[in-house]
Amino acid sequence: MQKRILVVDDDPSFNKMLSAFLGRHGFLVNSVYTSKSAMESMGNEMPDLILTDFKLPDLDGLELIELIKAKVPEMAIILMTNYSDIRTAVKSIQLGAFEFVTKPVNPDELLITIEAALNQKEKKVAIAKPEKKRNITSSGKKYIIGQSEASKQLWEHIKLVAPTQMSVLLLGESGTGKEYAAKMIHESSKRADKTFIAVDCGALSKELAASELFGHVKGAFTGALKDKKGQFELAEGGTLFLDEVGNLPYDVQVQLLRALQERKIKRVGSETDISVDVRLISATNEKMQQAIDEQQFRLDLFHRLNEFELKLMPLRKRLGDLDEYLNFFLAQANSELEKKVNGFSSAVIQVFQQYSWPGNLRELRNIVRRAVLLCQTDQIELAQIPNTLMNENEVLEEKKHEKPIATKPESGGLLHNLKAMQELQEKETIEKVLLETKYNKSKAAELLNIDRSTLYNKIAKYSIEI
């Protein structure tokens, strides 16, 4: 289905040229010249994405973003400007823009950014479609079970609960692989040939959470232009995975409890019950008890979700699985990036073994992908992994041996030189990743394991030309 883009730019020549370019690449395009016209256009036909200039004759681009996000929080927006002002870029992202691009616009980069913005928007509202059963790495493995006792026990419990109809609650830190565990349960269940849908509850706005889960009827609220099925209906007969379920608004928790108890839902704005046959798997971090104590999460709903509890241990507590995950993510990265990296040096393995992995498997995967991208030989060396991993190890080692000695006057200069060397290396790494990703800042930030705002701040700090 063709995606619709609204172009907002007061330069008639550029507006026409950009609209024609997007039209040639398969998009339906509406073009306007002012913020007021943009809001009116949205009232007539809702776009999938908005490209807006920063300098407009009435409201500027930042003010327009605020207006749009207030009306349609999930709207994908990209800001364009002639002014290479990092502060404007950071502000636009803080207001909810997906990305910031400078004029003259690089056509290839713009298309990549548009596709990334549309993909992220779809992920937030529908996340996953039914997946074909296929291997996702060249190693032939789809999931890692692990060799540690904690991992083996988790797998045994998954095999026990999967064939049942019990609701499962997955507990664990961010990045421990809760969605993978949910998919393992689904694919080992009697519903394996049906739909698996994952929803990130943390990405749902308070206003639209009920609509995303239970659907709505036309006219139920501003922007409800037609009837829409929610994720419960879309997952009919299959499995619905609610990640970060603790973030659901309290009133939506009431509706979710009813769906579990009665196997019935109501679309927003409707009085008609709809029967649903869905198995629910949910996940949250380990602070759920605090939310219950503070009456931010319903205790009765917690018990309904928690018919069977599985706890995923952080990576730092199951380092016996590290080698298996490294090989798994290495095969993934080689396939994705079309590289042929064979492995890791012993020095890198040692750093990995000593690192605390606060981001768990997600952090490990990102670091391996980044290292594979940067690697120019057949083996990943220390130069390809972030300084933060080695810095943490150095700090821990220093603390073991530190003594209460007087600070020498020259130590300040030594520390200054060390910091300068680290910053130079960081700058060179950022420049290399930006070049490798063709200045796709979203992908660069992901490979660097930082958010886009941090990347923009570092670009400004090091005066990197983009």
C-alpha positions in Angstrom: 0.0 0.0 0.0 1.4 3.4 -1.0 2.4 5.7 1.9 1.2 9.3 1.9 3.7 12.1 2.7 2.8 15.7 3.5 5.6 18.2 2.4 5.5 21.6 4.1 7.9 24.1 2.6 7.4 27.7 1.6 10.0 27.6 -1.3 7.7 26.7 -4.3 10.6 25.4 -6.4 12.1 23.2 -3.8 8.6 22.0 -2.7 7.7 21.0 -6.2 11.0 19.3 -6.9 10.9 17.3 -3.6 7.3 16.3 -4.2 8.1 15.1 -7.7 11.1 13.2 -6.4 9.0 11.4 -3.7 6.3 10.7 -6.3 8.8 9.0 -8.6 9.7 6.7 -5.7 6.2 5.5 -5.1 4.8 7.9 -2.5 1.5 9.7 -2.6 2.4 13.4 -1.9 0.5 16.4 -0.7 2.4 19.7 -0.7 1.6 22.9 1.2 3.5 26.1 2.0 2.5 27.1 5.6 1.9 25.5 9.0 -1.8 26.5 8.9 -2.2 24.7 5.5 -0.5 21.7 6.9 -2.9 21.4 9.8 -5.9 21.8 7.4 -4.5 19.2 5.1 -4.2 16.7 8.0 -7.9 17.3 8.8 -8.8 16.3 5.3 -6.4 13.4 4.7 -4.1 12.0 7.3 -0.5 11.4 6.0 1.8 8.6 7.1 4.7 11.0 7.4 5.4 14.8 7.4 8.4 16.5 5.9 8.5 20.1 7.2 10.9 22.9 6.7 12.2 24.8 9.8 11.7 28.3 8.4 8.0 28.8 7.5 6.0 32.1 7.0 3.7 31.6 10.0 4.8 29.1 12.6 8.3 27.7 12.4 9.0 23.9 12.1 9.4 23.3 15.8 6.1 25.0 16.6 4.4 22.9 13.9 5.9 19.7 15.4 4.4 20.6 18.7 1.0 21.1 17.2 1.1 17.9 15.2 2.3 15.8 18.1 -0.5 17.2 20.3 -3.0 16.1 17.7 -1.4 12.9 16.4 1.3 11.7 18.9 2.4 8.8 16.7 2.9 10.9 13.5 6.3 10.4 11.9 8.0 13.8 11.3 11.3 14.8 9.6 12.5 18.4 10.0 14.4 20.1 7.1 16.4 23.3 7.4 19.1 25.3 5.7 20.7 26.0 9.1 23.1 23.4 10.4 22.2 24.1 13.9 22.6 21.1 16.2 20.5 22.8 18.9 17.6 22.9 16.5 18.1 19.2 15.6 18.2 18.2 19.3 15.1 20.3 20.1 13.2 18.8 17.1 13.9 15.3 18.3 13.0 16.2 21.9 9.6 17.4 20.6 9.0 14.1 18.8 10.5 14.4 15.3 12.0 11.2 14.0 15.0 12.9 12.3 16.6 16.1 11.2 18.1 16.6 7.7 19.9 19.7 6.3 19.5 21.3 3.0 20.7 20.7 0.3 19.0 17.4 1.0 20.9 14.2 0.0 18.3 12.2 -1.9 19.6 8.7 -1.0 19.9 9.7 2.7 16.4 11.2 2.7 14.8 8.0 1.3 16.6 5.9 3.9 15.5 8.2 6.6 11.9 8.2 5.4 11.8 4.4 5.3 13.3 4.2 8.8 10.7 6.7 10.1 7.8 4.8 8.5 9.2 1.4 9.8 9.5 2.8 13.4 5.9 4.2 13.2 4.6 0.8 12.1 6.6 -0.9 14.9 5.1 1.3 17.5 1.5 0.6 16.6 1.6 -2.9 15.3 5.1 -4.1 16.0 5.1 -7.6 14.6 3.4 -9.5 11.8 3.2 -13.3 11.5 6.7 -14.5 10.8 7.7 -17.3 8.5 9.7 -19.9 10.2 13.2 -19.4 9.0 16.7 -19.3 10.3 18.0 -15.8 11.0 21.7 -16.5 11.0 24.1 -18.4 8.8 24.8 -20.7 11.7 21.3 -22.2 11.3 20.2 -21.3 14.8 17.1 -19.2 15.5 17.4 -19.0 19.3 20.2 -19.5 21.8 19.3 -21.8 24.8 22.7 -21.3 26.6 24.9 -23.5 28.7 24.5 -21.9 32.1 22.3 -23.5 34.7 19.9 -20.4 34.7 19.5 -20.7 30.9 18.9 -24.4 30.9 16.3 -24.1 33.6 14.6 -21.3 31.7 14.4 -23.5 28.6 13.0 -26.4 30.6 10.3 -24.1 32.0 9.4 -22.8 28.6 9.0 -26.4 27.3 6.6 -27.1 30.2 4.4 -24.0 30.0 4.3 -23.6 26.2 1.7 -26.3 25.4 -0.7 -24.9 28.0 -3.1 -22.0 27.8 -1.6 -20.3 30.8 -0.8 -16.6 30.8 3.0 -16.1 31.2 4.7 -13.1 32.9 8.4 -12.6 31.9 10.5 -10.7 34.4 13.9 -9.3 33.7 16.1 -6.3 33.1 15.9 -4.4 29.8 17.7 -6.2 27.0 17.6 -9.7 28.5 15.6 -11.2 25.6 12.1 -11.2 26.9 10.6 -11.0 23.4 12.7 -13.9 22.2 11.5 -15.9 25.1 7.9 -15.0 24.2 8.4 -16.2 20.6 10.0 -19.4 21.9 6.9 -20.1 24.0 4.6 -19.3 21.0 6.5 -21.5 18.6 6.5 -24.4 21.0 2.8 -24.0 21.7 -0.4 -25.4 20.0 -0.8 -21.9 18.5 2.5 -22.0 16.6 0.7 -21.9 13.2 -1.2 -18.8 14.2 -0.3 -15.1 14.6 2.3 -13.8 17.0 2.0 -10.1 17.7 4.3 -8.1 19.9 3.3 -4.7 21.3 5.7 -2.3 23.1 3.4 -0.8 25.8 6.0 1.7 26.6 5.7 3.2 23.1 1.9 3.6 23.3 0.7 7.1 24.2 -1.9 7.3 27.0 -4.5 8.6 24.6 -4.1 5.8 22.0 -3.2 2.8 24.2 -6.8 1.5 24.4 -7.3 2.0 20.6 -4.1 0.1 19.8 -5.1 -2.9 21.9 -8.8 -3.1 21.5 -9.5 -1.0 18.3 -12.0 1.8 17.7 -15.0 2.7 15.7 -15.2 5.6 13.3 -15.7 8.9 15.1 -14.7 7.6 18.5 -12.2 10.4 18.8 -10.5 13.1 16.7 -8.5 11.3 13.9 -10.6 8.1 14.0 -11.6 8.3 10.4 -12.6 4.7 10.0 -13.2 1.5 12.1 -10.0 -0.1 13.2 -9.2 -3.5 14.6 -6.9 -3.6 17.7 -4.1 -6.0 18.4 -6.4 -8.4 20.3 -8.5 -9.0 17.2 -5.4 -9.1 14.9 -3.9 -11.8 17.1 -7.1 -14.0 17.1 -6.2 -17.6 17.6 -2.6 -16.8 18.3 -0.4 -15.1 20.9 -0.2 -11.5 22.0 2.9 -10.3 23.7 2.7 -7.1 25.7 6.2 -5.8 26.5 6.6 -3.3 29.4 3.0 -4.0 30.4 3.6 -2.0 33.6 3.4 1.2 31.5 -0.2 0.7 30.6 -2.6 3.5 31.8 -4.8 2.5 34.8 -8.0 2.7 32.8 -6.6 0.4 30.1 -5.6 -2.1 32.8 -9.2 -2.4 33.7 -10.1 -3.2 30.1 -7.2 -5.7 29.9 -8.4 -7.5 33.0 -11.9 -7.9 31.5 -10.4 -9.2 28.3 -8.5 -11.9 30.3 -11.4 -12.8 32.5 -14.3 -12.8 30.0 -12.4 -13.3 26.7 -14.3 -10.3 25.4 -13.3 -6.8 24.3 -15.0 -3.6 23.2 -13.6 -1.2 20.7 -13.2 2.4 21.8 -16.5 4.2 21.1 -18.5 0.9 20.8 -21.0 -0.9 23.1 -20.7 -4.2 21.2 -18.7 -7.1 22.8 -16.3 -9.0 20.6 -15.2 -12.4 21.6 -11.4 -13.1 21.4 -9.3 -16.2 21.6 -5.8 -15.0 22.4 -3.1 -16.3 24.6 -1.4 -13.5 26.5 2.3 -13.3 27.3 3.5 -10.1 29.1 6.8 -8.8 30.2 8.0 -6.1 32.6 11.1 -5.1 34.6 11.5 -6.2 38.2 9.9 -3.0 39.7 6.4 -4.3 39.3 5.9 -4.8 43.0 6.7 -1.1 43.6 4.1 -0.1 41.1 1.5 -2.3 42.8 2.4 -0.9 46.2 2.0 2.7 44.8 -1.3 1.7 43.3 -0.1 2.4 39.8 -0.7 -1.2 38.7 -3.7 -3.4 39.6 -2.9 -6.4 41.9 -5.8 -8.4 40.4 -4.5 -7.9 36.9 -1.0 -8.8 38.0 -2.3 -12.2 39.2 -4.1 -12.8 36.0 -1.0 -12.0 34.0 1.2 -14.1 36.3 -0.3 -17.6 36.0 3.2 -18.7 35.3 6.3 -16.6 36.0 9.6 -16.8 34.2 12.7 -14.8 35.2 15.4 -14.0 32.7 18.8 -13.5 34.4 21.0 -10.6 33.3 24.0 -11.4 31.1 26.5 -10.6 33.9 25.1 -13.5 35.9 25.3 -16.0 33.1 28.6 -15.3 31.4 28.9 -19.0 30.7 26.6 -18.2 27.7 28.7 -15.4 26.4 30.7 -17.3 23.8 27.5 -18.8 22.3 25.8 -15.4 22.1 29.0 -13.9 20.5 29.0 -16.5 17.8 25.3 -16.1 17.2 25.4 -12.3 16.9 28.6 -12.4 14.8 26.8 -14.7 12.3 23.8 -12.3 12.3 26.0 -9.2 11.7 28.1 -10.9 9.0 24.9 -11.8 7.1 23.3 -8.3 7.6 26.4 -6.3 6.7 27.8 -8.7 4.1 31.1 -9.2 6.0 33.3 -12.2 6.7 34.6 -11.6 10.2 35.7 -14.9 11.7 35.9 -14.1 15.4 37.3 -12.1 18.3 40.8 -11.6 19.6 41.6 -13.0 23.1 42.0 -9.4 24.4 38.5 -8.6 23.3 37.1 -11.8 24.8 38.8 -10.8 28.1 37.2 -7.3 28.1 33.8 -8.9 27.3 34.2 -11.3 30.2 35.0 -8.6 32.7 32.4 -6.0 31.5 29.2 -5.7 33.5 26.8 -5.5 30.5 24.1 -3.1 31.9 22.3 -3.3 28.5 22.4 -7.1 28.5 21.9 -9.0 25.3 20.7 -6.0 23.4 23.9 -4.1 24.2 26.0 -7.1 23.3 24.3 -7.5 19.9 24.8 -3.8 19.1 28.4 -3.8 20.1 29.1 -6.9 17.9 27.3 -5.3 14.9 29.3 -2.1 15.4 32.5 -4.0 15.6 31.8 -6.1 12.5 31.0 -2.9 10.6 34.3 -1.3 11.7 36.4 -4.4 11.3 38.7 -4.4 8.2 40.4 -7.8 8.9 39.1 -11.3 9.7 39.2 -10.7 13.5 37.7 -8.1 15.8 40.3 -6.3 17.9 40.2 -3.8 20.8 40.2 -0.9 18.3 36.7 -1.9 17.1 35.0 -2.0 20.5 33.8 1.1 22.5 36.2 2.7 25.0 33.5 2.5 27.6 34.0 -1.2 28.0 37.7 -0.9 28.6 37.3 2.2 30.8 35.0 0.4 33.1 37.5 -2.4 33.5 40.3 0.0 34.1 38.4 1.9 36.8 37.5 -1.4 38.6 41.1 -2.5 38.4 42.4 0.8 39.8 39.9 0.7 42.7 41.3 -2.7 43.7 44.8 -1.3 44.0 44.3 2.4 44.8 46.1 3.9 47.8 45.6 7.2 49.6 48.5 9.0 48.0 49.0 12.7 47.4 48.1 14.0 44.0 51.2 15.1 42.0 51.0 18.4 40.2 51.7 16.8 36.9 48.9 14.3 37.2 46.4 16.9 35.9 48.3 17.2 32.7 48.5 13.4 32.3 44.8 13.0 32.8 44.2 15.8 30.4 46.3 14.1 27.7 44.6 10.8 28.3 41.1 12.4 28.0 42.2 14.1 24.8 43.4 10.8 23.3 40.1 9.1 24.2 38.1 12.0 22.7 40.2 11.9 19.5 39.5 8.1 19.2 35.8 8.7 19.9 35.6 11.4 17.2 37.4 9.1 14.7 35.0 6.3 15.5 31.9 8.5 15.0 33.3 9.8 11.7 34.0 6.3 10.5 30.5 5.0 11.4 28.8 8.0 9.8 30.8 7.3 6.6 30.0 3.6 6.6 26.3 4.3 7.1 26.3 7.0 4.4 25.5 9.6 7.2 22.3 7.8 8.2 22.3 9.2 11.7 19.7 6.8 13.1 21.6 3.8 12.0 24.9 5.3 13.1 23.5 6.0 16.6 22.3 2.4 16.8 25.7 1.0 15.9 27.4 3.4 18.3 24.9 2.2 21.0 23.8 5.8 21.8 20.6 7.7 21.2 20.3 10.3 18.4 20.3 13.2 20.7 23.6 12.1 22.2 25.0 11.6 18.6 24.0 15.1 17.7 25.7 16.5 20.8 28.9 14.6 20.0 28.8 15.8 16.4 28.5 19.4 17.7 31.2 18.8 20.4 33.8 17.5 17.8 32.7 19.8 15.0 32.1 16.9 12.7 30.9 17.9 9.3 27.6 16.2 8.2 
